[in-house]
Amino acid sequence: MAKHYKLDRVREMADNDEDFVMALAAAFIEEVPEDAERLRKAVPEGDFYETYQAAHKMKPTVDLFELGILDKLIEVQDWGKFEKSGENVDAQLQIVLTAVENATNEIKADFGL
């Protein structure tokens, strides 16, 4: 349980209310993979705006569940925000996508979602 994510800050925020923890886990499953898919498409297409929007939206949840990739996600976000067409963020994107996929699968299994 909780190999690819951490619940310490989630439980603290939920004041150990397990129903709220479950609601946050469900929100993660609904939101984060969808935004990750937006990133998967936007970065190769050079869609800076979509990249920025998706990464920015993911940040609070990725941080709350402590996926350990916030720095990489911020690099991807900044690539979009500052339209860094001369830079390649494929490696950072892959780290983010893998971490989101691992955490999503684990949260689904751990919470029966």
C-alpha positions, 0 to 999 in steps of 0.5 A, a space after each residue: 500500500 502507498 508505494 507510489 504516493 503518500 497519504 500523510 498530507 492527505 490525512 492531515 488535510 482530512 483531519 483523519 476523516 477516512 470518508 474525506 480521504 476516500 473522496 480525495 483519492 476518488 478526485 485524484 483518479 478522476 482528475 489527474 490521469 485526465 490531465 496527464 493525458 492532456 500533457 501526453 498530447 500537448 507536449 509533442 504537439 508543441 501546444 504550450 498553452 494546453 501544456 501549461 494549463 494541464 500541468 498547473 491544474 495537476 500541481 496541487 493534487 500531485 503535491 498533496 499525494 506526494 508523488 515525488 515529481 513536483 519539480 519535474 511537473 513544474 519544469 513541464 509547466 514552465 516549458 509551456 508557460 514560457 514557450 520554451 520552444 528550444 528546450 526538450 521536456 520529453 524526459 521530464 514528461 515521461 517521469 511525470 506520466 509514469 509516476 501518475 500511472 503508477 500512483 493511479 493504479 495503486 490508488 485504484 487498488 488500495 481504495 477499491 476505485 
